[in-house]
C-alpha cells in the first residue's frame, strides 16, 4: 500500500519538475490556426498577451496552493499508509508553479519578442 503513495508523490514531483523546463524551452503545444491570416505583429501581441495571462494565472494559483500546503503542515495532515506529511509536496508544487511562471515571464516573453522564427 505504501508503494502506491510513493508512486503518487513521485509522479507529482516529476510532473511539476518538468513544467519549468518545458516552459523555458518553449515546448508547449501551440495551435496556430489563424497565424496565416493574421499579421506577424498581431500574432506577437497575442502570444505576449497569452504569456502574461499564463504567468499571472500560475503565480496566483501557486499562491493559493502554497497556502493550502501551509495549512496541511499546520494541521499535521499525513498520507494514509506511510504517514508522510503531504503539505511539503503541496508546497513543492506551488514552488515549481512559481518557477514556471517566472520562466514564462522572462524567457517566454524574450522568445516572443526577440527570437526570429525560421
DAQUI-V158079 format. One record per helix or strand of 2 or more residues. SS is the DSSP state (~ for helix, > for strand). FROM is the first residue (numbers start at 1). LEN is the number of residues. Records with the same first field share a line. If there is no record, write none. Layout:
SS=FROM-LEN / FROM-LEN
//
This chain:
~=2-24 / 40-36 / 87-28
//
